[in-house]
Structure formats: structure tokens, C-alpha cells
Amino acid sequence: MGLSGDTMNLSADMTVRELIARHPEAIQFFLRRNMLCVGCPTEEFHTLAEVARIHGEVTDHFIEELVRSIGSD
């Protein structure tokens, strides 16, 4: 699957739940990184920026890797 315009519109203020609803293939990104975001009770509230911060990641790099992962799955 290539990168669609929808994929390129990921933003730091998008919640994990919004991301997974829009791009279910993003689940693999979290699982490969041993991040327990998928199914976490806070997935409805945590933004991608918060997830990056919690896991010690730079937000922009985290989102760039997520976009690449979605595009390659």
C-alpha cells in the first residue's frame, strides 16, 4: 500500500484511537515497538505527541516513522 493523502495528514494532536480507526495497519507499528497503546484504556485520550513523549521519542521523528510504517504495511 502506498502513502495516500489521508496517511500524510497524521498530526501530533490525533489520538491513538483516531489513528487506529483511520489506519488499522498502524496497530503493527505499536506492536513491533512493544508499545501497549493498542487496547490501552487511554488510547481514546492520548495523542500521538503524548505517546511519543511517554516513550521518550521526538514527536516529529515518531510520526515520520509511523507514516513510513503505515505506507509499507
Order of alpha helices (4+ residues) and beta strands (2+ residues): alpha-alpha-alpha-alpha
